[in-house]
Structures are given as C-alpha cells and as structure tokens.
Amino acid sequence: MALLEINQLSIQFGGLRAVDDFNLTVEKGDLYGLIGPNGAGKTTVFNLLTGEYKPTEGVIRLDGKDITGRPAIEINREGIARTFQNIRLFRQQSVLDNVKIGLHNQYVCSPAAAIFRLPSYYAVEKQMNEKAMELLSVFDLEGEADTISANLPYGKQRKLEIARAMATNPKLLLLDEPAAGMNPNETEELMADIRYIRENFDMTILLIEHDMRLVAGICEKLTVLNFGRILTQGETKEVLKDPEVIKAYLGDD
C-alpha cells in the first residue's frame, strides 16, 4: 500500500479550476518532487493535502485512510506536516520554543500538573527539551536554542521551520520551496539535511521547488504541473529531459 494516494483531485474557485484531475502515488520512503511554472497549482495541492482547502472532487488517502477535506489539525495528527512558501514562525518566541510547539501533540501534561508545577510537569518539560534539542542538532541550530527566531538569518529560519514540522512526527513531510531565498552554499547544506531526514527519521518527503539543481540532486521521482493539470510524471532524469517540460518552463522558441 502506498503511503499517499491521490485520485482525481480537483478544486474550483468560481470559474477557475486551479487543480484539475490530479493523481499521485507516493510510496513510503520516497523523496518526491512536485514542480511546475509559477501559478501551476503546486501550493494549492499542498493546501488540499493539509486541509486548508476542501477539494471540489477527488479522494486523498494517507496510509489507506481517507483524509479528504478533514480539518488541518486532524490531518496533522494522522501524519502530515508542512512548511510554507513564506516562512511562518512564532517570530518572537525562541528557537527552542518554536520546536517545542510542534511537540505538543505527542507529550501530555495535565492542566493541574502545569498550574501547580508538579513533578510530572517537569518530567514532560525535560523530555520535550531533549527532543527539541535533538531536532535542532540536525540543522546545527542547537547553539541558538535561546535566540529569538526573528533574529536568525534567513537560511536558518528556513531550517527552523523544517525542524518544527518534524517535531509533529509526521509520516509525510511537505516542503514548500525550502530553498527559496537561499544562496548556493545554504542550498547545498539543505540538500544534505533533506537526505539525512529521509534516511534517519523514517520520513517520506514531498517537496515543491524551483531550484532545478536541488530537484535533480535529491528527488528520485517528479510530477510536473502546468495550469493545474499533470504534464508528466516519472523518474527525475527522464522528466527533466521531456521536451514538454522544457517548453513549460522556457516557453516556445
């Protein structure tokens, strides 16, 4: 059974069919890319997967369970987490606290224990701190745990958002243009980080990206969207050589 199965997914905004008859199968352990020109519908697909939008038609299954149109919080609990094209951090909270916020669906502490600072409260806090620091260490951010997130350099803010998404312990991690705004050195580091996450955290990754060097370097399979419809799907090397894909990106001669 595939981890993610999307069948005939569509959404219409008034007279605009932003995503039309979208089909996708992502196997457990895949590092899969969703690419296409600006306005092709890629982020709309992510919004459908995470419950921000409800589809007009179609079915989304995660691990065989129908999650179509369910609220975002339920979809996250089922095992999908994401980052955003425009970074969304709790900007006035510390780096550590940003990651701990993502951990709250896994660590339970009763209101009474929190109010009266009972030993169980401190035990949970210790566990959360340790787990958050472990995730920060993946991105070499543990030394900045007490830094206000708004004060981090841009590339590190991108990495922090990924760490926070990982804190929810997803089966499927959605990365929306993770390399946007990064310089070449930061992009190289990010590529290594994404490979490490997949190999060491048992995560399946679906990403949107415009940086073709990153796409070609880490994605094993690709789906190409154009005007809301699938242009082609397949192994990365073959897809990137497809004349229709080149035309969609570069236009006619």
N, C-alpha and C positions, 0 to 999 in steps of 0.2 A: 504493500500500500504506500502510495506517495505521501509525503508529509503535507504538501499543499496541492490541492486540486481546484482549479477554477474553470467553470464550464459556462460558456455563453454569457459572460458578464457584460452588462451594458448599463449606462446611465445617461439620462437625458435631462438637460437643463433648458426648459422651454422648447425652442425649436432646434437646439444644438445637441447632437448626440456625441458627447465628449469621449465616451468609450463605447465601442460597438462590437459585440460578439467576440469578447476577449476570452481566450482559452490558454491555460498554462498549467503545467505539471512540474513541480519541484520535488525532487527526491531528497530524502534525509541525507544530510551531509553535503549537499550541492553548494557551490559558490556560483550563483546565477546572476546575470546582468540583465537589466531592462533598460534599453537605450532607445533613442529617437530624437528627432529635432525638437527645438523648443515648441511647446504647445501641442505635443503629440498625444498627451493624456497620461503620461507616466505617473506623475504625482497623484492624479485622480485615481489611478489604480491603487496606489498605496492608501489613499483616503477611504476607498471602498474596503480594502482588506482590514483596516483598523477601526472601522465603524464610524468614521467621521461623516461619511456619506452612506446612504442606503441605495443599493442598486435598483434600477428600473426592472431589470431582468437578470437571471443567472443565479448560480449557486457557487458558494465558496466553502470548501471543506478543509479543515485542519486536522490531520491525523484521523481522517474518516468522519469527523464530527462537523455537522452543518453549522457554520458560524455566520451565515449570511445575514447582514443587517442588524446584528446584535450590538448592544452598546459597547463603546470603546473599552470601558473598564472590564467588561466580561471577556472581550476578545483578548485583552492583555493577560487576564488570569488563565485563559486557555493556552497562551503561549506565543503571542505575537507582540513584539516590541519594535519601536521605530525611532529613528532620528528624523530631523526636519531639514528641509532645504535652507530655511532661515533658522539659525540656531535658537533653540528655546531652552534656556537655562533659568534657574532661580538666581538671577544675577546678583542679588545682594546677600545670598547665602554662601557659605564656604564651599570649597570644592568637595570636602568630605560630606557635608550635609546634602549636597546635590545627589550624591550617590546613595546616601542613606535613605533619601526619599524614595528611591527606586526599590529599596529593600523592604518597604513596609507591608507588602503583600505576602511576605514569607515569614516574618518574625512577629509573633503575637505577644502583646503585653496588656494585661487588663487595665482598665481606667483607674481602678483603685491602686494598683501597684505603681502606676505612673504618678498619681496625685500624691501618694504618701511615700514615694521613693522607697518601696520595699525591695528586698534583695533580688526578687525576680526581675524587677525593672533594670537594675544594674547589670544583671546577667545578660539580659537581652541587649542592652546598650553595648556591652563588651563584644558580644557576638557580631552585632551589626558593624561596629567599628572595625573589627578584624576583617570581616568580609569586604567592607568598603575599601579598606586599605589594600587588600589583595587585588581588587579590580583596578584601583588606581595604579598599582605597580605594573600592570600590563602596559600602561601608557606612559610610564616613568613620571607619574604625577604625584606619587606618594609624598614627595618632599614639599609639595604645595597644598597639602590637605587643608591647611588653615587659611589659605588665600581666599579672598572674596572672588567668586567666579568671574565677575565682570572685569577683574583686573588681570586675568590671564591673557596671554597673547592669543590671537585669533585661532591659530592652528591647535593650540592646547584646549581652547573652548570646544572645538570640534571633537577632539578626543574625549573630553569630559562628557559630552552628550552621549557618545557611544558607551562609555563606562556606565552611565546612569541607566541606559536602556538595557544593558547586560545585567544590571542589578535585579531586574524583574525575573531573571532566569528564563528567558524565552526559548522556545523550540526553534522559532523562526525570527531572525533579526533582519529588519528592513532598514537599509541605509539610503537616505535620500540625498544624493550628491555629496558624499562625505568629503571629497577632495576639493569642493568649491572654495576658491579663495586661497588655497594653499600654494606655496612655492614648490619647485621640483623636489627639494630635499624633504620637505614635510610630506609630500605625496609618496615618496619612496618609503618613508617611515610608516605611513598609513597602510601601504600595501603589505608591509611585513606584519603590522599589527592585525590586519584583517585575516591574513593567513594563520597567524598564531591563534586568534579567537576560534576560527573554524576547527583547527586541529586539536586544541587543548580544552575547549569548553563545550564540545559536542553540540555546536550550533550550526544550523543551516542558515545561509545568508543570501538574501535577495537585495541587490543594490541597483539604484539609478545613478548613472554617472555620464558626464560629458567628456571627461578626460579619457581619450581612447587609449592612451598609454597605460593607464591604470586598468581599464577594461580588458585590454589584450593581455596584460600581465598577470591578472589573477582570476578572471572569470572563465569558467570552463564551458558554459553554455550561455546563449543570449536569445532574447526575444527583442525584436525591433518593432516599435510602434510608429505609425505615421497617420496623422489625422484621426486618431482614436481607434485605428484598426491595425491588426497584426500585419506587418510587411513580410517578415520571415522569422523563423526560429531554427536553432540548431547549434552545432559546435561553434565556438567562438571564431576560430580561424576561418572556417567556411563562411560564416555570416558576414564577417568584416570584408571578405573579398566579393560579396554579392554585388553585382552592378546596380541593382535597385536600391540597396542600402547606401552605396556611394552617391547615387543620384539624389536620394532623400536628404543627405547631409550637405552635398555640394551644389545641387541643382543641375539643370541642363547646361551643357557647354554652349 
